[in-house]
Amino acid sequence: MTTPADHTHGLRILAEARHPAPGPDGPPPPLPGFSASGFNPLVADTAERCLRAHHGEPPAPGRTALLLASASGDLETARAIERSAEPGQRTGPLLFFQSNPNAVLGHIAARWGLNGPVVAICPAEAEPGRVPAEAFELAALLLQDGDADRVLAVAAEQTPDGDLAAAVLLAGPATESGRAETERTEPGRAETERTEPERAETERTEPAARPWP
């Protein structure tokens, strides 16, 4: 688990991932458009692993919000900008671009077709390698307000012992309506697998389509 169970606020964890993963695991692959720091590749790769664990290939169905939690932030980019400000140096435009945490979230959203809110926070308490309770709390609010059907929460920290990240794909507490929504938006039982009584019930209860005037 990437977070203690009592911090989940009753949310369902649909998938989770971490970097480095248990066992042998190499560095995240380079991320086009980002340089000088491993922070953004770390976030993107951990999010990719989590989304693939649940959806397989992009795009992801429904509305998924993106939430990045990091107490350290992108330290390597901050240091690169500081060095580039020294006399005789020039600051590359990519450094300004990637210094905004929403930049890598935009990359993830574009790749997976995620159209929910995008949020970045600096949690008051962060344990490297775990999604903080503050991220679960905010994810619960996004789901309760109807802003998203799911929330992908990624926590990333740069530490002296190495870069660590964890991600969870979250949904609201299981209910009858929630299960029905899951059947409509996620890979599951196809329309052809519905029984004759189910199809007949749908025909009786759903209104007929009206012609466009």
VENHUMO-V933297 format. One record per backbone hydrogen bond with DSSP energy under -0.5 kcal/mol. CO is the residue of the C=O (numbers start at 1). NH is the residue of the N-H. If there is no record, write none. Layout:
CO/NH + CO/NH
This chain:
2/131 + 4/7 + 5/8 + 8/11 + 12/14 + 12/171 + 15/169 + 17/167 + 19/165 + 30/32 + 31/34 + 38/42 + 39/43 + 40/44 + 41/45 + 42/46 + 43/47 + 44/48 + 45/49 + 46/50 + 47/51 + 48/52 + 49/53 + 50/54 + 51/54 + 51/55 + 51/56 + 52/56 + 55/57 + 62/64 + 63/149 + 63/150 + 64/116 + 65/152 + 66/119 + 67/69 + 67/154 + 68/121 + 69/156 + 73/75 + 74/78 + 75/79 + 76/80 + 77/81 + 78/82 + 79/83 + 80/84 + 81/85 + 82/85 + 83/86 + 86/89 + 90/92 + 92/95 + 92/96 + 93/97 + 94/98 + 95/99 + 97/100 + 99/101 + 100/103 + 101/105 + 102/106 + 103/107 + 104/108 + 105/109 + 106/110 + 107/111 + 108/112 + 109/113 + 109/114 + 112/60 + 117/66 + 119/68 + 121/70 + 121/123 + 126/128 + 127/130 + 130/132 + 132/135 + 132/136 + 133/137 + 134/138 + 135/139 + 136/140 + 137/141 + 138/142 + 139/143 + 140/144 + 141/145 + 142/147 + 142/148 + 143/146 + 150/65 + 151/153 + 151/170 + 152/67 + 152/154 + 153/168 + 154/69 + 155/166 + 157/159 + 157/164 + 159/162 + 162/159 + 164/157 + 165/19 + 166/155 + 167/17 + 168/153 + 168/170 + 169/14 + 169/15 + 170/151 + 171/12 + 175/179 + 176/180 + 177/181 + 178/182 + 179/183 + 180/184 + 181/185 + 182/186 + 190/193 + 191/194 + 195/199 + 196/200 + 197/201 + 198/202 + 199/203 + 200/204 + 201/205 + 202/206
